[in-house]
Amino acid sequence: MSAPAPTVTASALRADVYRILDRAIATGEVVEIERNGVVVRLVPPRPRRWIDALPRRPEAIVGDPCELPEVGWSEAWAPELP
């Protein structure tokens, strides 16, 4: 179970907004801001994984590499080099 989100008052947020925002961005930590008994949550976006940034290649072969020798390459192979 994760630790509860830190709660700050709106006045504390106003006094130190950049430090609180930078910490939330750097750690991915949710920050709860309380004003007049109402809690608002500041939720930074999840960081993108490097693999999600790769372009999609629908023509790529997905499967067991041991099965690659069984793929018929004769249609795609051209013995003439440029």
Backbone as CSV, one residue per row, in Angstrom:
resi,resn,N_x,N_y,N_z,CA_x,CA_y,CA_z,C_x,C_y,C_z
1,MET,0.846,-1.175,0.000,0.000,0.000,0.000,0.889,1.236,0.000
2,SER,0.541,2.255,-0.782,1.363,3.457,-0.858,1.027,4.413,0.285
3,ALA,1.958,5.303,0.530,1.775,6.292,1.597,0.685,7.277,1.183
4,PRO,-0.014,7.849,2.160,-1.056,8.824,1.808,-0.436,10.063,1.168
5,ALA,-1.196,10.693,0.294,-0.718,11.893,-0.391,-0.560,13.027,0.613
6,PRO,0.524,13.803,0.472,0.687,14.938,1.379,-0.409,15.966,1.133
7,THR,-0.914,16.547,2.201,-1.962,17.549,2.102,-1.396,18.896,2.523
8,VAL,-1.626,19.905,1.695,-1.211,21.261,2.022,-2.434,22.154,1.963
9,THR,-2.383,23.236,2.691,-3.474,24.209,2.609,-3.245,25.090,1.392
10,ALA,-4.281,25.769,0.975,-4.158,26.672,-0.168,-3.154,27.777,0.138
11,SER,-3.103,28.244,1.378,-2.142,29.286,1.762,-0.715,28.769,1.651
12,ALA,-0.472,27.528,2.110,0.867,26.945,2.005,1.252,26.734,0.541
13,LEU,0.288,26.346,-0.278,0.552,26.186,-1.703,0.944,27.519,-2.320
14,ARG,0.215,28.559,-1.990,0.501,29.885,-2.534,1.895,30.360,-2.133
15,ALA,2.290,30.071,-0.897,3.591,30.513,-0.405,4.747,29.747,-1.042
16,ASP,4.494,28.505,-1.480,5.593,27.663,-1.953,5.200,26.857,-3.187
17,VAL,4.459,27.483,-4.086,3.857,26.759,-5.206,4.896,26.083,-6.101
18,TYR,5.995,26.760,-6.414,6.962,26.182,-7.344,7.682,24.979,-6.749
19,ARG,8.030,25.032,-5.477,8.697,23.890,-4.851,7.750,22.698,-4.791
20,ILE,6.495,22.928,-4.456,5.506,21.845,-4.368,5.260,21.242,-5.751
21,LEU,5.113,22.087,-6.767,4.897,21.578,-8.129,6.112,20.812,-8.632
22,ASP,7.312,21.362,-8.405,8.522,20.676,-8.858,8.679,19.316,-8.195
23,ARG,8.347,19.238,-6.924,8.451,17.956,-6.214,7.448,16.948,-6.763
24,ALA,6.230,17.400,-7.028,5.215,16.501,-7.575,5.627,15.997,-8.957
25,ILE,6.195,16.873,-9.771,6.627,16.472,-11.108,7.796,15.498,-11.025
26,ALA,8.759,15.797,-10.154,9.959,14.964,-10.056,9.673,13.580,-9.494
27,THR,8.762,13.496,-8.533,8.511,12.218,-7.865,7.273,11.509,-8.383
28,GLY,6.391,12.216,-9.100,5.130,11.628,-9.531,4.126,11.525,-8.405
29,GLU,4.441,12.181,-7.295,3.621,12.103,-6.088,2.376,12.984,-6.211
30,VAL,1.251,12.476,-5.776,0.001,13.222,-5.752,0.051,14.189,-4.572
31,VAL,-0.425,15.407,-4.778,-0.491,16.399,-3.702,-1.952,16.782,-3.512
32,GLU,-2.400,16.755,-2.265,-3.771,17.175,-1.966,-3.736,18.593,-1.410
33,ILE,-4.612,19.431,-1.951,-4.701,20.818,-1.524,-6.063,21.009,-0.886
34,GLU,-6.064,21.507,0.349,-7.324,21.688,1.080,-7.664,23.161,1.177
35,ARG,-8.908,23.476,0.834,-9.404,24.845,0.960,-10.856,24.793,1.389
36,ASN,-11.146,25.421,2.504,-12.508,25.479,3.047,-13.123,24.093,3.195
37,GLY,-12.313,23.138,3.623,-12.812,21.792,3.855,-12.934,20.925,2.621
38,VAL,-12.619,21.468,1.469,-12.681,20.707,0.217,-11.252,20.360,-0.199
39,VAL,-11.046,19.117,-0.602,-9.714,18.662,-1.003,-9.680,18.519,-2.519
40,VAL,-8.662,19.133,-3.110,-8.418,19.034,-4.549,-7.103,18.285,-4.712
41,ARG,-7.065,17.354,-5.647,-5.844,16.559,-5.838,-5.094,17.028,-7.076
42,LEU,-3.806,17.246,-6.910,-2.907,17.564,-8.007,-2.213,16.257,-8.381
43,VAL,-2.528,15.741,-9.572,-2.012,14.439,-9.997,-1.147,14.638,-11.241
44,PRO,0.184,14.505,-11.099,1.037,14.648,-12.275,0.839,13.470,-13.223
45,PRO,1.062,13.686,-14.516,0.909,12.574,-15.459,1.975,11.525,-15.209
46,ARG,1.638,10.290,-15.534,2.626,9.214,-15.412,3.698,9.434,-16.458
47,PRO,4.932,9.199,-16.099,5.994,9.378,-17.094,5.855,8.349,-18.208
48,ARG,6.166,8.786,-19.420,6.110,7.866,-20.552,7.277,6.911,-20.493
49,ARG,7.002,5.685,-20.807,8.085,4.710,-20.916,8.758,4.896,-22.271
50,TRP,10.036,4.633,-22.337,10.774,4.836,-23.590,10.216,3.966,-24.697
51,ILE,9.718,2.806,-24.340,9.211,1.897,-25.365,7.910,2.414,-25.989
52,ASP,7.148,3.224,-25.232,5.916,3.788,-25.777,6.194,4.844,-26.845
53,ALA,7.400,5.426,-26.830,7.753,6.454,-27.802,8.193,5.868,-29.141
54,LEU,8.444,4.585,-29.196,8.876,3.959,-30.452,7.728,3.942,-31.458
55,PRO,8.033,4.129,-32.741,6.958,4.088,-33.736,6.386,2.676,-33.857
56,ARG,5.115,2.609,-34.137,4.457,1.314,-34.325,4.848,0.753,-35.689
57,ARG,5.159,-0.525,-35.733,5.542,-1.185,-36.978,4.680,-2.445,-37.135
58,PRO,3.520,-2.297,-37.780,2.618,-3.451,-37.900,3.212,-4.583,-38.732
59,GLU,4.213,-4.277,-39.583,4.794,-5.327,-40.412,5.857,-6.135,-39.669
60,ALA,6.187,-5.736,-38.453,7.209,-6.442,-37.677,6.714,-7.834,-37.293
61,ILE,7.644,-8.749,-37.226,7.314,-10.121,-36.841,7.311,-10.198,-35.325
62,VAL,6.220,-10.644,-34.779,6.099,-10.807,-33.336,5.953,-12.292,-33.067
63,GLY,6.830,-12.824,-32.268,6.735,-14.244,-31.974,8.045,-14.800,-31.479
64,ASP,8.157,-16.086,-31.549,9.323,-16.806,-31.075,10.447,-16.700,-32.103
65,PRO,11.635,-16.208,-31.706,12.734,-16.086,-32.664,13.176,-17.424,-33.246
66,CYS,12.915,-18.498,-32.538,13.287,-19.815,-33.057,12.478,-20.192,-34.293
67,GLU,11.337,-19.569,-34.490,10.494,-19.858,-35.640,10.905,-19.063,-36.881
68,LEU,11.827,-18.117,-36.755,12.232,-17.304,-37.902,12.820,-18.113,-39.050
69,PRO,13.629,-19.144,-38.804,14.136,-19.908,-39.948,13.034,-20.542,-40.785
70,GLU,11.855,-20.699,-40.226,10.752,-21.305,-40.959,9.988,-20.295,-41.815
71,VAL,10.306,-18.989,-41.662,9.649,-17.969,-42.468,10.222,-18.029,-43.876
72,GLY,9.359,-17.973,-44.867,9.821,-18.021,-46.250,10.351,-16.670,-46.699
73,TRP,11.669,-16.563,-46.866,12.288,-15.311,-47.272,12.537,-15.260,-48.782
74,SER,12.274,-16.321,-49.484,12.641,-16.383,-50.902,11.922,-15.314,-51.737
75,GLU,10.713,-14.931,-51.379,9.994,-13.908,-52.140,10.616,-12.527,-51.940
76,ALA,11.135,-12.256,-50.749,11.673,-10.928,-50.444,13.151,-10.814,-50.791
77,TRP,13.847,-11.918,-50.969,15.287,-11.887,-51.206,15.580,-11.603,-52.663
78,ALA,16.469,-10.653,-52.905,16.875,-10.329,-54.262,18.390,-10.486,-54.353
79,PRO,18.882,-11.442,-55.154,20.322,-11.688,-55.207,21.110,-10.567,-55.876
80,GLU,20.443,-9.731,-56.666,21.138,-8.641,-57.349,21.347,-7.486,-56.369
81,LEU,22.577,-7.125,-56.181,22.893,-5.987,-55.322,23.021,-4.742,-56.173
82,PRO,22.649,-3.599,-55.654,22.750,-2.358,-56.447,24.177,-1.949,-56.702
